[in-house]
């Protein structure tokens, strides 16, 4: 793989609601359009040789949204995974979920696990969806695992017990919609990521803008704290 191509891209997909509001549409229309962009960006990343694409789909804080919107998002996720399975298999994409899945319905948990299992032998891009995910929660759960295993609290042991164990740390972190913050997303994994914040709402984000970001990334010198 070309060294100018990042191994791991993480995205905070922000702006669905504002995109819909500016068009006098319901917020759900923004989420629906956003799901289409997830498909497009995932396919593009698979095509250009990205190995890992992690997308913030539902945070631990998103439960505070109106009940009807949360219910819609759950249905949209189930529909997305059902529809995407053939796309994953056709394009050699592996699917993985991170986050605390226990709060989801049993049916949705089964859909997630089934999709992971059915795509587990695919060797191309790994698409990671962060679901009921919060980075602080992830780190706390990792430390609890260490305690249960009577392991010393070290960087290596924490990293090996995060939801992202086995996945390289983030190279490129993108947030759409003009907000400039991490919002409790992959705090550990983003330690030395190159950050990109775009004004584009997620439903308007496309492969051309992603390619421009990757081109910018390829020109940056990453020193990881060195000289």
Buried (B, 14 or more C-beta within 10 A) or exposed (E): EEEEBBBBBBBBBBBBBBBBEEEEBBBBBBBBBBBEBBBEBBBBBBEBEBBBBBBBBBBBEBEEBEEEBBEBBBEBBBEBBEEBBEBBBEBEBBBBBBBBBEEBEEEBBEBBEBBBEBBEEBEBBBBBBBBBBBBEBBBEBBBEBBEEEEBEEEEEBBBBBBBBEEBEBBBBBBBBBEEEEBBBBBBBBBEEBBEBBBEBBBBBBEBEBBEEBBEEBEEEEEEEEEE
